[in-house]
Amino acid sequence: MGEEQWCLAVPRREAEGRRRRLLEEGFLDRRFHPRPEGDAILFPVTEEIPGAVRCEFETVPERIELPRHELVGGIAIMQENDPAGAERLLASRPSLETVLFPETAVEGEYRTRRFSVLAGVPTTRTRVTEYGHSFDVDLSLAYFSARLSTERQRVLGAMEEGERVLDMFAGVGPFAITLAGKAGLVVAADLNPTAVHLLIENIALNRAGNVIPVLADAAHLPRLGFPPFDRVVMNLPLAAPEFLPAAAALCRDGGTIHLYALQEQEGEYLPLIREVTDGEVAERQVRTYSPGRWHAVYDIVVEK
Ligand SMILES: C[S@@+](CC[C@H](N)C(=O)[O-])C[C@H]1O[C@@H](n2cnc3c(N)ncnc32)[C@H](O)[C@@H]1O
């Protein structure tokens, strides 16, 4: 639908110069797009200037500036405490239910954050879909990051059918349930009871009957008598290196450990890795964390 408006017909060859002058003089009406008509361009103008006639223009849709945010299922996490921006964000995406602002950094043993609700339904719970899997998450009670989805697919791609996998820091299960697609068996452990609760729900949700949830401190896993694993995932970037001896004890000769670590120097954890095995090590950057710090993954082949 158009709107009737004052406009100026300018021959095409003069259009660019005239457009600039209209802009400088403040006569160009920016609510509308200029449009061609025959050999002329019709410029919408703000008032009845000499030569102006009435014509119809399509209105330019208003450009809405959206605040920076990260999407996790139906929740948007904003980086600024801006309730008006949160309302705009909520209105811009029908799939969004809630806009949150993190009141704290990721903290504590359970790696969780406290949030305040900026807009929408007051909840920190949502369902995330990732490569055909669904994960119920509660962002204030158990860790979840959608940013590792590509990494989970990379590890899945490196696996052989039927492997025995251990996820030492499983959270709500995104690694464990993704890898279960190829694995014979996945043992998924976490220290946080709410994370394990959600992990159990997610096992059911994805019918991943080959995932065994375990509520345990990873340090105790070597004492539980599991036969050696083909692959061990260690996704606790701030502290996983401490658990490397336990992981090496649980991994078979020739098996692989994926060690995620937060570091400031390339090869920072190589000396520690060399204390547990002489096997092949490949190091990659997963994502940046802060200036000068990044999440790295070490793929370690265990030689015993
Ligand atoms: C960074 S999160 C990773 C969760 C999951 N792998 C993911 O990608 O969403 C680390 C998890 O390790 C758990 N955790 C911390 N210390 C632990 C320990 N000593 N033993 C077992 N789990 C632990 C936390 O509760 C948290 O869920």
The ligand as a Gaussian input file, in Angstrom:
#p B3LYP/6-31G(d) Opt

LIG

0 1
 C       31.706000     -26.658000      30.926000
 S       30.437000     -27.709000      31.528000
 C       30.274000     -28.800000      30.135000
 C       28.988000     -29.510000      30.072000
 C       28.744000     -30.264000      28.784000
 N       29.852000     -31.096000      28.403000
 C       28.379000     -29.321000      27.657000
 O       29.115000     -29.248000      26.660000
 O       27.339000     -28.645000      27.748000
 C       31.283000     -28.655000      32.727000
 C       30.407000     -29.600000      33.552000
 O       31.255000     -30.309000      34.447000
 C       30.612000     -30.483000      35.679000
 N       31.679000     -30.716000      36.686000
 C       32.473000     -29.816000      37.296000
 N       33.363000     -30.432000      38.096000
 C       33.128000     -31.765000      37.978000
 C       33.724000     -32.921000      38.545000
 N       34.741000     -32.835000      39.408000
 N       33.245000     -34.123000      38.187000
 C       32.188000     -34.240000      37.329000
 N       31.580000     -33.165000      36.767000
 C       32.047000     -31.947000      37.085000
 C       29.791000     -29.233000      35.879000
 O       28.702000     -29.480000      36.732000
 C       29.363000     -28.922000      34.411000
 O       28.108000     -29.468000      34.135000

